Amino acid sequence: MQRLYDFLRRHPTGVDSFWAVMLFGFSMLWVVGDHVGARPRLAAGAVVLFLCLAVALRRRMPEKMLLLVAVLGVVQLVLGVKPNAADLAMLAIIYTVAAHDGPRWASRFALAGGLSAASLAQIRFPEQSTGVGQRIFFIVVMTVPFALAWVLGDSLRTRRAYFAQLEERASRLEKEREAQSKVAVAAERARIARELHDVVAHNVSVMVVQADGAAYVMDTAPDQARQALETISSTGRQALAEMRRLLGVLRTGDAPESGEYVPQPDVRQIDELVEQVRGAGLTVDFKVEGTPRPLPSGVELTAYRIVQEALTNTRKHGGPDAGASVRLVYFDDGLGLLVEDDGRGAAHELYEDGGADGKGHGLIGMRERIGMVGGTLDAGPRPGGGFRISALLPLKPAH
């Protein structure tokens, strides 16, 4: 049965041709017994032949076969060819046209023709022995199959169109999901780039300062030089560990070494960051005002990276005698950050505007980070010298 079903699906025209031949043979027996004389039989045979041909070609040319059947119906009325088994072709054509995704005029024309066929046949070939009521009943009964054929075909067409729409929607949603995935990947890579910039800039700056200090006191204070080298070693290891975790998210097919792909510093680690910067030789005054409270992880990370970037800028551009102050203020509706230094503000302006050495990513990255959490940033030279970075991050209850 399955093979037969597959064959019928692959060769629909062959199946139609088979039924057309069977219908032709049965109809010709009907014609021979119902028509007397060579001319009526010849006309009836020609009508039967073309009706069966319409059945065989109904899927290939549904609109043309509809017009052919309509013309044959008129020929039957004009020449007096009585209804016979071949007229079942009209039902097949009406169903095919209604189910076909063709022009709507063809479907409407098929419905109109089917609804009027029984009435026209009863008018042309009236039964003398029947009354008016019986004739009306006969017309209604004979019209029902034509109406059902059209309804079944139109329902099939509507259902097929509905499933095609569902498939198109599913395909569109799949493409949208792929596009959203690509956007998410691009955003994640941009975030990783910002993280890498902060990690590398901060830790390499600390290592350079410590290396310069170790070289300066190598002969006069070996203990200080040894301590500076230990700081360089620990800072380098920390930078490598963070970079491995950051770059791990870019690998494919490798399992992560831990539950998190990237380091997520929080506000509590700002104190450790300040101590590390102090150890590198920069004087930093750090104060926390207000009542500390839990913060969303995005706000925690943003606050830490802003302070880290600001202190890195001070070491790189503030000059040898620059000092800095960090204020962390908890408001009722926000977290305030204020990082100031008394170094050379002009160099910071160059850092903000960008330059050939790659400067220009620091403050841009700050603005991007703060924008992601809905905060505000104000950065610029201080009156009397130095540079100031002021940020306000909105607070949300931690869940």
C-alpha positions as CSV (number, residue, x, y, z in Angstrom):
1,M,0.0,0.0,0.0
2,Q,2.8,2.4,0.8
3,R,4.4,1.8,-2.6
4,L,1.1,2.4,-4.3
5,Y,0.7,5.6,-2.3
6,D,4.1,6.8,-3.2
7,F,3.5,6.0,-6.9
8,L,0.3,7.9,-6.9
9,R,2.0,10.9,-5.4
10,R,4.8,10.9,-7.9
11,H,2.6,10.3,-11.0
12,P,-0.7,12.2,-10.5
13,T,-1.2,12.8,-14.2
14,G,-0.9,9.1,-14.9
15,V,-3.5,8.4,-12.3
16,D,-5.8,11.0,-13.8
17,S,-5.3,9.4,-17.2
18,F,-6.2,6.0,-15.9
19,W,-9.5,7.3,-14.5
20,A,-10.1,9.2,-17.7
21,V,-9.8,6.0,-19.7
22,M,-12.1,4.1,-17.3
23,L,-14.6,7.0,-17.4
24,F,-14.5,7.1,-21.2
25,G,-15.2,3.3,-21.6
26,F,-18.1,3.4,-19.1
27,S,-19.6,6.6,-20.7
28,M,-19.4,5.2,-24.2
29,L,-21.6,2.3,-23.1
30,W,-24.0,4.8,-21.7
31,V,-24.0,6.8,-25.0
32,V,-24.6,3.8,-27.2
33,G,-27.6,2.8,-25.1
34,D,-29.1,6.3,-24.7
35,H,-28.7,7.8,-28.2
36,V,-30.2,6.6,-31.4
37,G,-28.7,7.5,-34.8
38,A,-25.2,8.0,-36.0
39,R,-25.2,11.8,-35.7
40,P,-26.4,12.0,-32.0
41,R,-24.0,9.2,-31.1
42,L,-21.1,10.9,-32.9
43,A,-21.8,14.2,-31.1
44,A,-22.2,12.5,-27.8
45,G,-19.0,10.5,-28.3
46,A,-17.0,13.7,-29.1
47,V,-18.3,15.3,-25.9
48,V,-17.4,12.3,-23.9
49,L,-14.0,12.2,-25.4
50,F,-13.2,15.8,-24.6
51,L,-14.7,15.6,-21.1
52,C,-12.4,12.6,-20.3
53,L,-9.5,14.5,-21.8
54,A,-10.2,17.3,-19.4
55,V,-10.0,14.8,-16.5
56,A,-6.6,13.6,-17.7
57,L,-5.2,17.1,-18.0
58,R,-7.0,18.8,-15.1
59,R,-3.8,19.1,-12.9
60,R,-1.6,20.4,-15.7
61,M,-4.0,23.0,-17.1
62,P,-6.8,23.6,-14.6
63,E,-8.0,26.9,-15.9
64,K,-7.9,25.8,-19.6
65,M,-9.7,22.5,-18.8
66,L,-12.4,24.5,-16.9
67,L,-13.1,26.6,-20.0
68,L,-13.1,23.4,-22.1
69,V,-15.7,21.8,-19.8
70,A,-17.8,24.9,-19.8
71,V,-17.8,24.9,-23.6
72,L,-18.7,21.2,-23.7
73,G,-21.6,21.9,-21.3
74,V,-22.9,24.5,-23.7
75,V,-22.4,22.1,-26.6
76,Q,-24.5,19.4,-24.8
77,L,-27.3,21.9,-24.3
78,V,-27.3,23.0,-27.9
79,L,-26.9,19.6,-29.6
80,G,-29.2,17.8,-27.1
81,V,-26.5,15.4,-25.8
82,K,-28.2,14.0,-22.6
83,P,-26.3,14.0,-19.3
84,N,-24.1,10.9,-18.9
85,A,-21.3,9.4,-16.8
86,A,-18.7,11.6,-18.4
87,D,-20.4,14.7,-16.9
88,L,-18.6,13.6,-13.6
89,A,-15.7,15.4,-15.2
90,M,-17.4,18.6,-14.2
91,L,-17.2,17.7,-10.6
92,A,-13.5,16.8,-10.9
93,I,-12.7,20.1,-12.7
94,I,-14.6,22.2,-10.1
95,Y,-12.8,20.5,-7.3
96,T,-9.4,20.9,-9.0
97,V,-9.9,24.6,-9.9
98,A,-11.1,25.4,-6.3
99,A,-8.1,23.6,-4.8
100,H,-5.6,25.1,-7.2
101,D,-3.6,28.3,-6.2
102,G,-4.6,30.0,-9.4
103,P,-6.6,33.1,-10.3
104,R,-9.7,33.6,-8.2
105,W,-11.9,34.2,-11.2
106,A,-11.5,30.6,-12.2
107,S,-12.7,29.4,-8.8
108,R,-15.7,31.7,-8.8
109,F,-16.5,30.7,-12.4
110,A,-16.4,27.1,-11.5
111,L,-18.7,27.6,-8.5
112,A,-21.2,29.6,-10.6
113,G,-21.1,26.9,-13.3
114,G,-21.6,24.1,-10.9
115,L,-24.6,25.8,-9.1
116,S,-26.3,26.4,-12.5
117,A,-25.5,23.1,-14.2
118,A,-28.4,21.1,-12.7
119,S,-30.9,23.9,-13.4
120,L,-29.9,24.2,-17.0
121,A,-29.9,20.4,-17.5
122,Q,-33.4,20.2,-16.1
123,I,-34.7,23.0,-18.3
124,R,-33.1,21.5,-21.5
125,F,-34.1,17.9,-20.7
126,P,-37.3,18.1,-18.7
127,E,-39.0,14.9,-17.4
128,Q,-42.7,15.0,-18.5
129,S,-43.8,12.7,-15.8
130,T,-42.6,14.8,-12.9
131,G,-44.2,17.8,-11.3
132,V,-42.8,21.2,-10.5
133,G,-42.0,20.2,-6.9
134,Q,-40.2,17.1,-8.0
135,R,-38.2,19.0,-10.5
136,I,-37.1,21.6,-7.8
137,F,-36.2,18.7,-5.5
138,F,-34.1,17.1,-8.3
139,I,-32.3,20.4,-9.0
140,V,-31.4,20.9,-5.4
141,V,-30.2,17.3,-5.0
142,M,-28.1,17.5,-8.1
143,T,-26.6,20.8,-7.2
144,V,-25.3,19.6,-3.8
145,P,-22.5,17.5,-5.3
146,F,-21.2,20.5,-7.3
147,A,-21.3,22.7,-4.2
148,L,-19.5,20.1,-2.1
149,A,-16.8,19.6,-4.7
150,W,-16.1,23.3,-4.7
151,V,-16.2,23.5,-0.9
152,L,-13.8,20.6,-0.5
153,G,-11.4,22.0,-3.1
154,D,-11.4,25.5,-1.6
155,S,-10.9,24.1,1.9
156,L,-7.9,22.2,0.7
157,R,-6.5,25.3,-1.0
158,T,-7.0,27.3,2.2
159,R,-5.4,24.7,4.4
160,R,-2.4,24.4,2.0
161,A,-2.0,28.2,2.1
162,Y,-2.2,28.1,5.9
163,F,0.5,25.5,6.2
164,A,2.6,27.4,3.7
165,Q,2.2,30.5,5.8
166,L,3.2,28.6,8.9
167,E,6.3,27.3,7.1
168,E,7.3,30.7,5.9
169,R,6.8,32.2,9.4
170,A,8.9,29.4,10.9
171,S,11.6,30.0,8.4
172,R,11.5,33.8,9.0
173,L,11.6,33.2,12.8
174,E,14.6,30.9,12.3
175,K,16.4,33.5,10.3
176,E,15.6,36.2,12.9
177,R,16.9,33.9,15.6
178,E,20.1,33.4,13.6
179,A,20.4,37.2,13.2
180,Q,19.8,37.8,16.9
181,S,22.4,35.1,17.7
182,K,24.9,36.9,15.5
183,V,24.1,40.2,17.1
184,A,24.5,38.7,20.5
185,V,27.9,37.2,19.5
186,A,29.1,40.5,18.2
187,A,28.0,42.3,21.4
188,E,29.7,39.6,23.5
189,R,32.9,40.0,21.5
190,A,32.7,43.8,21.9
191,R,32.3,43.4,25.6
192,I,35.3,41.0,25.7
193,A,37.3,43.6,23.8
194,R,36.5,46.2,26.5
195,E,37.4,43.7,29.2
196,L,40.7,42.9,27.5
197,H,41.5,46.6,27.2
198,D,40.9,47.3,30.9
199,V,42.8,44.2,32.0
200,V,45.8,44.7,29.8
201,A,46.0,48.5,30.3
202,H,45.8,48.3,34.0
203,N,48.1,45.3,34.7
204,V,50.8,46.2,32.1
205,S,50.9,49.8,33.5
206,V,51.5,48.4,37.0
207,M,54.2,46.1,35.7
208,V,55.9,48.9,33.9
209,V,55.9,51.2,36.9
210,Q,57.2,48.4,39.1
211,A,59.9,47.5,36.6
212,D,61.1,51.1,36.4
213,G,61.2,51.3,40.2
214,A,63.1,48.0,40.5
215,A,65.7,49.2,38.0
216,Y,66.1,52.5,39.9
217,V,66.7,50.9,43.4
218,M,68.4,47.7,42.2
219,D,71.8,48.6,43.6
220,T,70.8,50.9,46.5
221,A,67.8,49.0,48.0
222,P,67.8,45.3,46.9
223,D,64.8,44.5,49.2
224,Q,62.6,47.1,47.5
225,A,63.7,45.8,44.1
226,R,62.9,42.3,45.1
227,Q,59.4,43.4,46.3
228,A,58.8,45.2,43.0
229,L,59.8,42.1,41.1
230,E,57.4,40.0,43.1
231,T,54.6,42.6,42.4
232,I,55.5,42.3,38.7
233,S,55.3,38.5,38.9
234,S,51.9,38.4,40.7
235,T,50.4,41.1,38.5
236,G,51.6,39.3,35.3
237,R,50.1,36.0,36.6
238,Q,46.8,37.8,37.4
239,A,46.7,39.4,33.9
240,L,47.4,36.1,32.2
241,A,44.7,34.3,34.2
242,E,42.1,37.0,33.4
243,M,43.1,37.0,29.7
244,R,42.8,33.2,29.5
245,R,39.3,33.4,30.9
246,L,38.4,36.2,28.6
247,L,39.8,34.5,25.5
248,G,38.3,31.2,26.5
249,V,34.9,32.4,25.5
250,L,36.1,32.9,21.9
251,R,37.2,29.3,21.5
252,T,34.9,26.7,20.0
253,G,34.6,23.1,21.2
254,D,36.6,23.7,24.4
255,A,35.0,23.2,27.8
256,P,35.4,26.2,30.1
257,E,37.6,25.6,33.1
258,S,35.1,27.1,35.5
259,G,31.4,28.1,35.7
260,E,32.2,31.7,34.4
261,Y,33.9,32.6,31.2
262,V,35.1,36.0,32.3
263,P,36.1,37.6,35.6
264,Q,33.4,39.7,37.3
265,P,35.0,42.1,39.7
266,D,32.6,43.9,42.1
267,V,32.6,47.1,44.1
268,R,34.2,45.4,47.1
269,Q,37.3,44.8,45.1
270,I,37.8,48.5,44.4
271,D,39.6,48.6,47.7
272,E,42.1,45.9,46.5
273,L,42.5,47.8,43.2
274,V,43.4,51.0,45.1
275,E,45.9,49.2,47.2
276,Q,47.5,47.7,44.1
277,V,47.8,51.2,42.5
278,R,49.3,52.6,45.7
279,G,51.8,49.8,45.6
280,A,52.7,51.0,42.1
281,G,53.7,54.4,43.5
282,L,50.5,56.4,42.9
283,T,49.0,58.3,45.9
284,V,45.3,57.5,46.1
285,D,42.7,58.7,48.6
286,F,39.8,56.3,48.7
287,K,36.5,57.0,50.6
288,V,33.1,55.4,50.6
289,E,30.1,57.5,51.5
290,G,26.6,56.3,52.3
291,T,25.4,52.8,53.2
292,P,26.8,50.0,51.0
293,R,24.1,47.7,49.5
294,P,23.9,44.9,47.1
295,L,24.0,46.0,43.5
296,P,23.3,44.3,40.2
297,S,26.3,42.5,38.7
298,G,26.3,44.8,35.7
299,V,26.5,47.9,37.9
300,E,29.2,46.3,40.1
301,L,31.4,45.4,37.1
302,T,30.8,48.9,35.5
303,A,31.8,50.7,38.7
304,Y,35.0,48.6,39.1
305,R,36.1,49.1,35.5
306,I,35.5,52.8,35.5
307,V,37.7,53.2,38.6
308,Q,40.3,50.9,37.1
309,E,40.4,52.8,33.8
310,A,40.5,56.2,35.5
311,L,43.5,55.2,37.8
312,T,45.3,53.7,34.8
313,N,44.8,56.9,32.9
314,T,46.2,58.9,35.8
315,R,49.3,56.7,36.0
316,K,49.9,56.9,32.2
317,H,49.1,60.6,31.6
318,G,49.1,62.4,35.0
319,G,52.8,62.8,35.4
320,P,55.3,61.5,38.0
321,D,53.9,63.6,40.9
322,A,50.2,63.1,40.3
323,G,47.9,62.0,43.0
324,A,44.3,60.8,42.8
325,S,41.2,60.5,44.8
326,V,38.3,58.0,44.5
327,R,34.9,58.7,46.0
328,L,32.2,56.0,46.0
329,V,28.8,57.5,47.1
330,Y,25.7,55.4,47.7
331,F,22.6,57.6,47.0
332,D,19.0,56.5,47.4
333,D,18.5,56.0,43.7
334,G,22.0,55.7,42.4
335,L,25.7,54.9,42.9
336,G,28.0,57.9,42.3
337,L,31.6,57.6,41.3
338,L,34.1,60.5,41.4
339,V,37.7,60.0,40.4
340,E,40.0,63.1,40.3
341,D,43.7,63.6,39.9
342,D,46.0,66.7,39.9
343,G,48.1,65.6,37.0
344,R,48.3,67.0,33.5
345,G,44.8,67.3,32.2
346,A,45.8,68.0,28.6
347,A,47.2,64.5,28.2
348,H,43.8,63.2,29.3
349,E,42.1,65.2,26.6
350,L,44.3,63.6,24.0
351,Y,43.4,60.3,25.6
352,E,39.8,61.1,25.2
353,D,40.0,62.3,21.6
354,G,42.2,59.4,20.4
355,G,45.5,59.3,18.7
356,A,47.9,57.2,16.7
357,D,49.0,55.1,19.6
358,G,45.6,53.6,20.2
359,K,44.5,56.1,22.8
360,G,40.8,56.9,22.7
361,H,39.3,53.6,23.7
362,G,39.4,54.3,27.5
363,L,36.7,57.0,27.8
364,I,34.8,55.6,24.8
365,G,34.6,52.2,26.6
366,M,33.5,54.0,29.8
367,R,30.6,55.7,28.0
368,E,29.6,52.4,26.4
369,R,29.6,50.6,29.8
370,I,27.6,53.3,31.5
371,G,25.2,53.5,28.6
372,M,24.5,49.8,29.0
373,V,23.3,50.2,32.6
374,G,21.5,53.5,31.9
375,G,23.9,55.8,33.7
376,T,25.6,59.1,32.9
377,L,29.2,60.1,32.6
378,D,30.9,63.5,32.9
379,A,34.6,63.6,32.1
380,G,36.9,66.5,31.5
381,P,39.8,68.7,32.9
382,R,39.5,70.1,36.4
383,P,39.7,73.8,37.1
384,G,43.3,74.5,38.1
385,G,44.7,71.3,36.5
386,G,44.1,67.6,36.5
387,F,41.3,65.5,35.3
388,R,37.9,64.5,36.7
389,I,35.6,61.6,35.9
390,S,32.1,61.7,37.4
391,A,29.6,58.9,36.9
392,L,26.1,58.1,38.2
393,L,24.9,54.6,37.9
394,P,21.2,53.8,38.6
395,L,20.5,51.4,41.4
396,K,18.1,48.5,41.2
397,P,17.2,46.1,43.9
398,A,19.3,43.0,43.7
399,H,17.3,39.7,43.2
